């Protein structure tokens, strides 16, 4: 879980974004997003999907199942993402 939280932070910082920027994108508070990054709150699957799409990585990368960032080929991506 520690690696996952670090990956979320690293991806955000690589794009020079602040937590509030991601919170706005995810339609949550900055406090909620901070809790995701700090591991104090589990990241819901719908949020993981949005983050993976936003960062162009796989959910497996975000959740530490792989170290490969490249996302899988996607079928119809939700229009809400």
C-alpha positions in Angstrom: 0.0 0.0 0.0 2.9 2.3 0.7 4.1 2.0 -2.9 0.6 2.8 -4.2 0.4 6.0 -2.2 3.9 7.0 -3.4 2.9 6.3 -7.0 -0.1 8.5 -6.7 2.0 11.3 -5.4 4.8 10.8 -7.9 2.4 10.8 -10.8 0.8 14.0 -9.6 4.1 15.7 -9.0 5.4 14.6 -12.4 2.6 16.7 -13.9 3.3 19.6 -11.5 -0.2 19.3 -10.0 -1.4 20.1 -6.5 -3.7 17.8 -4.5 -6.4 20.3 -5.0 -6.1 20.0 -8.8 -6.7 16.2 -8.6 -9.5 16.7 -6.0 -11.2 19.0 -8.5 -10.8 16.5 -11.3 -12.2 13.7 -9.1 -15.0 15.9 -7.7 -13.9 15.4 -4.1 -12.4 17.6 -1.4 -8.6 18.2 -1.2 -8.8 16.5 2.2 -10.2 13.3 0.7 -7.6 13.3 -2.0 -4.9 13.8 0.6 -6.2 10.8 2.6 -5.9 8.7 -0.6 -2.3 9.7 -1.1 -1.5 9.2 2.6 -3.2 5.8 2.8 -5.7 6.9 5.4 -8.6 6.2 3.0 -9.0 3.4 0.5 -9.2 4.6 -3.1 -12.6 3.5 -4.6 -12.4 1.5 -7.9 -14.2 4.3 -9.8 -11.5 6.7 -8.6 -8.7 4.3 -9.6 -10.3 4.0 -13.1 -10.3 7.8 -13.4 -6.7 8.2 -12.2 -5.4 5.4 -14.4 -7.1 7.0 -17.4 -5.9 10.5 -16.5 -2.3 9.4 -16.0 -2.3 6.8 -18.9 -1.3 4.0 -16.7 -2.9 0.7 -15.7 -4.8 0.1 -12.5 -2.4 -2.8 -11.9 0.4 -0.2 -11.9 -1.4 2.0 -9.4 -2.2 -1.0 -7.1 1.3 -2.4 -7.2 0.5 -5.6 -9.2 3.1 -4.5 -11.8 5.9 -2.0 -12.3 4.9 -1.5 -15.9 3.2 1.9 -16.3 1.8 1.3 -19.8 -2.0 0.7 -19.7 -3.7 -2.2 -21.4 -5.6 -1.6 -24.6 -9.0 -0.3 -23.5 -12.4 -1.1 -24.9 -15.0 1.6 -24.6 -13.9 3.9 -21.8 -16.7 5.5 -19.8 -17.6 8.9 -21.1 -17.6 10.2 -17.4 -13.9 9.6 -17.0 
